[in-house]
Amino acid sequence: MTQFKDAAIVLTGAAGGFGQQFTRKLLKAGGQLILADLDEASLRQNAEALQKDVKTGKILACLGIDLSQPSGSQALYDAVKALEIPVDILINNAGIGLYGRMDEVPSDKWERLMQVNLLAPMRLSTLFVADMIQRRQGHIVNISSLAGWIGIAGMAHYASSKFGLRGFSEGLFNEVKPYNVKVTAVYPYFSRTPLLQSDKYGSLAQETSGISEKDATDPERVIEAVVRAIAQDKLHVFPDTKAQIFHQLKRYFPPIVTWGVDYFKPKQPPKP
């Protein structure tokens, strides 16, 4: 069982929708948090508000880090090492989205997405896991997506990053389990976070209006389930009902998913 009380926890994407929920729940569990996000000012503002509200844990540092740059992961690792606190848990939560037909999305946009969603978690895991292996203790958590199991139109790039993160997590799990290092990969359905407002490009963007708030899941309940699963050292986690249902369909009845993939397709906007 992974313990949160007094555990040193590095959390990326800490200012986002899932990130704020993670911060609150891990503070309540007594965690010692090192928070990272692109906008340090926004991160500090959110962190200070949460710390005033939750007294059981402690925020040790707020770090402004750009994980879309290859140097960002090393910068984060170096900043954490400078604190001279062994890291018990790394949560690779930072992620960005976009929507559009693959040939209509600017290459710099989808390449940035791959840096943040896939390459940064791989880099950070590589850096932090060496210390965990040496200590024979640690836990790496990668926030993938149901899109890591099912790719839909308009999300080829996003799905590629999340499929990749799923494969990396499973391979990492098998490599580090002899050293008592745990790995958890998480596959939520679309949730009510800023990711729903991701940039859209090209013809598909003109035809669709996006996932509705009503159809999306509650991020607080999602992260509650994720924290429980981390504590139980689960490898694959489907933290909401829709993710569980579609995963089972994809696993056992893939033709049904192929036939019913229109369920995922955003609704057509009303005609004027």
FIPADREN-465062 format. One record per residue (C-alpha): x, z, y. Coordinates in nm, 3 decimals, decimal comma. Layout:
! residues N
((X Z Y)) ...
This chain:
! residues 272
((0,000 0,000 0,000)) ((0,125 -0,089 0,348)) ((0,108 0,202 0,593)) ((0,043 0,149 0,964)) ((0,102 0,502 1,090)) ((0,438 0,512 1,269)) ((0,517 0,161 1,142)) ((0,708 -0,069 1,380)) ((0,494 -0,382 1,408)) ((0,583 -0,710 1,583)) ((0,272 -0,906 1,687)) ((0,287 -1,256 1,836)) ((-0,001 -1,408 2,031)) ((-0,089 -1,054 2,135)) ((-0,280 -1,150 2,450)) ((-0,524 -1,381 2,269)) ((-0,859 -1,311 2,107)) ((-0,725 -1,206 1,768)) ((-0,418 -1,054 1,932)) ((-0,616 -0,806 2,142)) ((-0,821 -0,704 1,839)) ((-0,505 -0,659 1,634)) ((-0,353 -0,446 1,911)) ((-0,654 -0,217 1,930)) ((-0,691 -0,171 1,554)) ((-0,320 -0,117 1,491)) ((-0,298 0,136 1,773)) ((-0,593 0,323 1,623)) ((-0,406 0,325 1,292)) ((-0,104 0,483 1,459)) ((0,120 0,176 1,475)) ((0,422 0,139 1,703)) ((0,371 -0,206 1,854)) ((0,607 -0,467 1,992)) ((0,385 -0,730 2,153)) ((0,479 -1,090 2,237)) ((0,297 -1,369 2,414)) ((0,367 -1,659 2,648)) ((0,221 -1,492 2,960)) ((0,399 -1,159 2,996)) ((0,194 -1,049 3,299)) ((-0,137 -1,100 3,119)) ((0,005 -0,937 2,808)) ((0,113 -0,625 3,000)) ((-0,222 -0,598 3,175)) ((-0,413 -0,614 2,847)) ((-0,170 -0,379 2,675)) ((-0,191 -0,115 2,947)) ((-0,570 -0,118 2,934)) ((-0,571 -0,082 2,555)) ((-0,309 0,191 2,558)) ((-0,517 0,395 2,804)) ((-0,816 0,362 2,574)) ((-0,637 0,425 2,243)) ((-0,389 0,714 2,224)) ((-0,309 0,733 1,852)) ((-0,042 0,461 1,847)) ((0,211 0,338 2,100)) ((0,308 0,009 2,260)) ((0,688 0,001 2,261)) ((0,741 -0,330 2,442)) ((0,567 -0,635 2,589)) ((0,776 -0,952 2,569)) ((0,713 -1,286 2,737)) ((0,826 -1,543 2,480)) ((0,766 -1,919 2,456)) ((0,739 -1,993 2,084)) ((0,685 -2,364 2,149)) ((1,061 -2,384 2,206)) ((1,297 -2,352 1,908)) ((1,497 -2,093 2,103)) ((1,187 -1,874 2,147)) ((1,196 -1,728 1,798)) ((1,560 -1,630 1,831)) ((1,490 -1,480 2,175)) ((1,211 -1,267 2,031)) ((1,425 -1,152 1,739)) ((1,714 -1,064 1,971)) ((1,484 -0,869 2,205)) ((1,345 -0,670 1,912)) ((1,692 -0,602 1,772)) ((1,796 -0,469 2,113)) ((1,531 -0,198 2,074)) ((1,721 -0,075 1,766)) ((1,398 -0,017 1,574)) ((1,373 -0,153 1,217)) ((1,063 -0,373 1,189)) ((0,819 -0,279 0,915)) ((0,553 -0,548 0,974)) ((0,572 -0,893 1,136)) ((0,237 -1,052 1,222)) ((0,269 -1,422 1,305)) ((-0,059 -1,450 1,494)) ((0,030 -1,690 1,778)) ((-0,142 -2,024 1,749)) ((-0,284 -2,310 1,953)) ((-0,538 -2,580 1,878)) ((-0,637 -2,929 1,980)) ((-0,899 -3,181 1,878)) ((-0,885 -3,558 1,858)) ((-0,821 -3,856 1,636)) ((-0,458 -3,844 1,529)) ((-0,354 -4,166 1,708)) ((-0,529 -4,063 2,031)) ((-0,357 -3,726 2,074)) ((-0,038 -3,741 2,288)) ((0,265 -3,683 2,068)) ((0,404 -3,405 2,287)) ((0,079 -3,213 2,244)) ((0,065 -3,219 1,864)) ((0,440 -3,164 1,834)) ((0,405 -2,850 2,048)) ((0,121 -2,737 1,820)) ((0,346 -2,775 1,516)) ((0,619 -2,571 1,686)) ((0,386 -2,280 1,763)) ((0,163 -2,284 1,454)) ((0,414 -2,361 1,179)) ((0,779 -2,372 1,281)) ((0,776 -2,049 1,485)) ((0,629 -1,842 1,197)) ((0,885 -1,996 0,964)) ((1,171 -1,919 1,203)) ((1,054 -1,564 1,273)) ((0,997 -1,492 0,905)) ((1,346 -1,620 0,827)) ((1,500 -1,395 1,093)) ((1,308 -1,076 1,021)) ((1,290 -1,101 0,642)) ((1,667 -1,070 0,602)) ((1,649 -0,717 0,746)) ((1,347 -0,638 0,530)) ((1,524 -0,755 0,216)) ((1,822 -0,539 0,299)) ((1,597 -0,235 0,349)) ((1,381 -0,323 0,044)) ((1,076 -0,275 0,263)) ((0,858 -0,487 0,490)) ((0,547 -0,700 0,526)) ((0,504 -1,047 0,680)) ((0,155 -1,160 0,781)) ((0,081 -1,524 0,866)) ((-0,250 -1,614 1,032)) ((-0,342 -1,951 0,886)) ((-0,702 -2,080 0,891)) ((-0,977 -2,216 0,670)) ((-0,832 -2,543 0,808)) ((-0,537 -2,461 0,583)) ((-0,766 -2,547 0,291)) ((-1,004 -2,807 0,437)) ((-0,905 -3,080 0,684)) ((-1,182 -3,229 0,895)) ((-1,195 -3,522 1,136)) ((-1,036 -3,445 1,470)) ((-0,819 -3,167 1,328)) ((-0,554 -3,352 1,127)) ((-0,269 -3,201 1,326)) ((-0,411 -2,849 1,327)) ((-0,489 -2,866 0,955)) ((-0,137 -2,990 0,883)) ((0,011 -2,686 1,055)) ((-0,219 -2,448 0,869)) ((-0,179 -2,616 0,529)) ((0,196 -2,589 0,587)) ((0,171 -2,222 0,675)) ((-0,027 -2,157 0,357)) ((0,240 -2,322 0,143)) ((0,520 -2,144 0,325)) ((0,347 -1,807 0,280)) ((0,299 -1,859 -0,093)) ((0,659 -1,969 -0,143)) ((0,788 -1,682 0,069)) ((0,578 -1,437 -0,132)) ((0,742 -1,546 -0,456)) ((1,091 -1,533 -0,304)) ((1,074 -1,184 -0,155)) ((0,857 -0,987 -0,399)) ((1,164 -0,875 -0,601)) ((1,278 -0,693 -0,286)) ((0,951 -0,503 -0,227)) ((0,869 -0,721 0,074)) ((0,500 -0,812 0,099)) ((0,342 -1,134 0,231)) ((-0,016 -1,188 0,345)) ((-0,174 -1,519 0,450)) ((-0,508 -1,513 0,634)) ((-0,770 -1,792 0,644)) ((-1,050 -1,722 0,894)) ((-1,335 -1,954 0,982)) ((-1,374 -2,060 1,347)) ((-1,402 -1,740 1,552)) ((-1,512 -1,661 1,907)) ((-1,167 -1,678 2,065)) ((-1,017 -1,906 2,334)) ((-0,913 -2,144 2,054)) ((-1,270 -2,281 2,065)) ((-1,189 -2,420 2,410)) ((-0,879 -2,609 2,294)) ((-0,800 -2,941 2,460)) ((-0,979 -3,248 2,327)) ((-0,859 -3,608 2,335)) ((-0,989 -3,961 2,287)) ((-1,304 -4,100 2,132)) ((-1,385 -3,802 1,911)) ((-1,376 -3,574 2,213)) ((-1,637 -3,791 2,385)) ((-1,864 -3,784 2,081)) ((-1,867 -3,410 2,013)) ((-1,927 -3,086 2,201)) ((-1,724 -2,846 1,983)) ((-1,807 -2,548 1,763)) ((-2,084 -2,338 1,915)) ((-2,037 -1,969 1,995)) ((-2,339 -1,899 1,775)) ((-2,180 -2,065 1,473)) ((-1,842 -1,892 1,520)) ((-1,755 -1,552 1,374)) ((-1,696 -1,219 1,549)) ((-1,318 -1,169 1,601)) ((-1,347 -0,790 1,587)) ((-1,502 -0,798 1,239)) ((-1,251 -1,060 1,126)) ((-0,952 -0,849 1,228)) ((-1,107 -0,535 1,077)) ((-1,112 -0,717 0,744)) ((-0,758 -0,850 0,794)) ((-0,615 -0,503 0,867)) ((-0,779 -0,366 0,551)) ((-0,635 -0,653 0,348)) ((-0,284 -0,601 0,488)) ((-0,303 -0,234 0,391)) ((-0,395 -0,345 0,037)) ((-0,100 -0,591 0,021)) ((-0,326 -0,890 -0,052)) ((-0,160 -1,233 -0,054)) ((-0,458 -1,459 0,030)) ((-0,726 -1,322 0,263)) ((-1,058 -1,483 0,357)) ((-1,183 -1,234 0,616)) ((-1,536 -1,361 0,676)) ((-1,828 -1,487 0,469)) ((-1,809 -1,852 0,575)) ((-1,438 -1,872 0,490)) ((-1,507 -1,718 0,150)) ((-1,792 -1,958 0,072)) ((-1,610 -2,275 0,175)) ((-1,294 -2,171 -0,005)) ((-1,484 -2,118 -0,330)) ((-1,657 -2,454 -0,290)) ((-1,327 -2,627 -0,218)) ((-1,163 -2,460 -0,519)) ((-1,435 -2,511 -0,780)) ((-1,658 -2,789 -0,644)) ((-1,442 -3,012 -0,421)) ((-1,687 -3,306 -0,428)) ((-1,947 -3,082 -0,264)) ((-1,706 -3,006 0,018)) ((-1,629 -3,377 0,060)) ((-2,001 -3,454 0,072)) ((-2,084 -3,161 0,298)) ((-1,791 -3,174 0,538)) ((-2,036 -3,275 0,813)) ((-2,128 -2,907 0,829)) ((-1,793 -2,854 0,997)) ((-1,840 -3,143 1,237)) ((-1,930 -3,023 1,589)) ((-2,281 -3,105 1,696)) ((-2,346 -3,416 1,902)) ((-2,398 -3,334 2,270)) ((-2,754 -3,393 2,397)) ((-2,817 -3,738 2,532)) ((-2,896 -3,758 2,905)) 
